[in-house]
Amino acid sequence: MQLTDIQMRDPFILADELTKRYYLYGTTDVEPWKIQGVSFEAYQSSDLKHWEGPVTVFKPESGFWGTHNFWAPEVHVFQDSYYMFASFKSNDHCRGTQILVSDSPLGPFRPVSPQPATPLSWECLDGTFFVDDAGQNWIVFCHEWVQVNDGEVCAQRLSEHLDAPIGEPILLFRASEAPWPKLLARRDGSNLVDARVTDGPFLHHLEDGQLLMLWSSVAPNGYAMGYAVSKNGSLLGPWQQQQEPLITGDGGHGMIFRSFEGRLYLTYHSPNKTPNERPFFVELEEVEGGLQCR
């Protein structure tokens, strides 16, 4: 199986040192928008070219709060376990990021708590995991433009075992701080055209100590992905936005991983239209203050 055979949005690669295998996760429901959510499926490979699967790694058990929009699973190794961060929604629950755990990269993943880690009254999505230099755990997520108009990227501290948020969320930046997102009509019925999307944050340390955050939005030519840089290496910034997106032409929601041979890769999906989306890999190189595709 090749990447061109896999319908997937929001691809995420876990390069697992224990098994020496690559695991590919993403939004895998055939229709992930309006109908009831089904599952998350994963694929595995030893060379990033030939893939085996799919394997169902999450299927909701009775009583799970999420019923729709099974989106953007990420899997991170932490405390000798595999933690999944994934977005869900239901008719009586705002969209939020739930944290799940398994002792295997192929699941089954089960919730660490009965509620999502993001604020219950906020429409949120695309939570990612980050551990700062002090060893503090964080979830970084998007407060959705459908609720706040100018989409936000926020950070929330997490407990030692990732089973509870600590304190209040902290605003890192808004979509309007970057020059490249397209203005969209608000979802509040006002007919104002000043809304901007944020989604898909992912954090990456540059070799010079700076911290980079990928994030995606809608640009004039379609879905796109840019990045911001925290020059002091702190999650709390300040964050400096790039003038132009890294990926254009209707592709985005990406992440960065390093191969077992030490090569740096970006993965993202394109195009941004169901059912045509496919995962792509592009080799990256670090340049002064940022990244560029090879």
N, C-alpha and C positions, 0 to 999 in steps of 0.2 A: 504494500500500500504506500502511495506517495502523498505528499501534502495536498496535491491537487485533487485527491480523492476524498478529502475530509472537509465537510461543511462545518465551519466553526467560526464563531465570533470571539473576540477578546482572548486570544491565545496566551497561554502562560506555560513556560518551561521550567520544570524542576530538574536540574542536573544533580542527581542523587549520588553522593559520594559512596554511600554504603553499598548500593547495588550496581554502581557504575552503569546506570541506565538513565536515559532521558525520558521524562514523563510529560506529556502534552495534555493540558487541561484547557477548557474554555466553555463558552456557551454552546451547548450541543443539541438542545431541543430543536427539532425541525422547524417549528413555529414558536419562537420564544416571546412573542409579543402579547397576544390577547387571550390565547387559550390556556388552560391549566398546565402548570409546569409538570414535567415528567421526571427528569433525572439530570445528573451530570455524568458524562462519559469521558474516559481518558484513553490515551494511546501511549505506547512505549517504543523506544528505539535504542539501538546501540551506536548509531552513526548519523542521526539527524536526517537521514535520507529515506530509509525503509522503516515503515511503521507497522506495529501490530495492534490489533484492537478492533472495535472498542470494548472497554471494560466498564461496566456501570460502577462508579465509585460512590455515588450518593443517590439514594431514592428516599423520599420522605416517609417517615414512619407515622402511624396514626397519632394525631394530636399536634404535629408540627405546624407552627403558625403560618409558614409561607405556603401559598397555593399557586402563585403566578410569578412570571418574570424571574426564572431561574437563570441568573446572569453572572458572568465574569468570575468564576472560581479561581483562586490562587492557592497554591500549596507551599508552605514554608516549613522547614525543619527547625524545631525548637524543643529544647528539653527532651531530646531523644524520641520525640513523637512528630507526627505530620499534622500540621494545622491548616485547615482550609478556611479562607475568607471568601464568602460568596453573598450575593445580593438576592433578596426575595421580596415579595409583596403579597398582600391579600386584600380582600374587599374591606376588612375592618382593621387593617394594620398598614401604616405607612411603609413604603419601601425602606429596607435597611440591610445592613451587612451583618450576617450571622457568622460566628466563628464555630467551626466544627473540628473534630480531632479523630485521628486513627493511628494505629501502630504500623500501618502499611501505606505506601504511596498509592496503592490501588484500593484503599478503603477496606470496609465501608466506613464512611465518615459520619459521625454523630455529633449533635450540638453539645458544646461545653456548658451551655446555660439555656434556660427557656426563652430568653429574649435576645434580640440583636444587640451588638455592641454600640451601635449608633443611636442618637437620641430618638425616643419613641414618637415624638410629635413632629419630627423632621422627615421630609422625603430625602433619603440618602441612597447612595450607591457606590460601588467600586472601592470598597475598603481594601487597603493594603497594609502590610505589617512592616514595622520599623523598630529597631532597637538602637537607642542613642548611645553616645560614648560613656554615659553614666550607668548604662545597663537598664535604663527605663524602657518599658514596652509601650508602644504606641500603635493605634490604628489611624491611618491617614485616609480620608474619604472625601467624597463630594457631597455638599449640600446642594440639592438639585435646583437647576434653573427654573423648573416648573413650579417651584414654590417661592423662590427668592428672586427670580428674574435674572439677576446677575450671578451666575453660578459661582459657587465658592469651593475652595479646597480647605479642609479643616483637619485638625489633629486632636486626638483624644487619648489620654493616658489609659493604660490597661493594667489590670492586676497582675500579680506574679504568674498566675496560671492562665491568664487571658480569658477568665470567665466573668469579668465584671469591668465596666468602665470606672475610671477614677476622676473626680472633679468635673469640670465643665469643658466642652470643646473649645479649641482655640482656632481662630481664623488665621490662615496662612496667607491667602491671597484670593482675589476675585478674578473672574475671566476678563473683565474690562481693563485689568492692568497690563494685558498683552495687546499689541496692536492688530493681531491677525485674525481673531474670531469674527465671524459674520454676525450682524444683528438679526435677530429673529423676533417674530411676533410673540408677545407675552401670552401666557396661558390663562390669564385672569379675566379675559373678556374686555379689557380696556382698549384694545386695538392699537396700543403702543408697540412700536417696533424698536425695542432697545434691549431685548433679552440676549444673553450669551450663555453657551453651554460650557460646563466643565465635566469631564469624566476621565476615568482610567488613570489615576495617579500611580506612579511607580518611582521609587527612590534608588539612586545609584551613587556610590562614592567614586569620585574621580581620584586618580593617583596622586594629585597635588593637594588632596584634603578637602576640596570643595565638594558640596553635596548637590546633586542634580536631580530634578524631578521631571519625569515625562508626564504630560497630560494631553488630553485630546479635546477637540471642539469641532464645530462646523465652521469652515472657512469659505471664502467665495467660490472655490472650485470643488467643494464637497467636504467630506470628513477629512480631518487632518490631525497631526500630532506634533506638538512643539515641546519645549522644555523651559524650565526656570532653573536658576542657579543660586544657591546659598553660598556665597564666597567664604564665609567663616565656618562652613561645615555644619552649622546648627540647623536642626529641623525647624526651629522657630524663626529662621531667617535673619535678616530680611532677604526676600526672594526677588531676584532680578530676571525679568522676562526677556526671552530672545525676540528679536524683531520679526523673524520669519520662522514658520514651522519647519521641523526636520523632515516630516513626511507629508506630502500633499497628494492630490489626485485620488481622493476618496478612499483613504486608508488611515487606520489609527488603532487606538486602544492597545498599546504595546507595552513590552517590558524588555529588560536587558538581562542576559545571562552569559556565563563564560563556559565554553566547552571544556571537556576533559583535557584537551590539548592546549588550553589557555587562550583560545580565540574568543573575542568579544562579539556577541551577536545581539541584534534587535529582532524581536518577533512582533508582528501586528497582523490585523486582518484587512483584507481588501477584496472586492469592493465592499461598500457599507450597505448592501442591499440583500435581503433574504430572498431566495436561498443560495445566492451566488458567492457569499463570503468564503474566503479560504485563508488559512494561515500562511504567512510568508516569513522567511528568515533573511536578514541582511547583515553582513559582517560590518562591524563598527571599528573606528579607531578614535582614540582620544586626541584632541587637538587643544591648543591653549584655551583654557576656560570652557571647554565643552566637548561635543562629539560631532563626528561626521560619518556618513555612510561611505564604505569603500566602493 
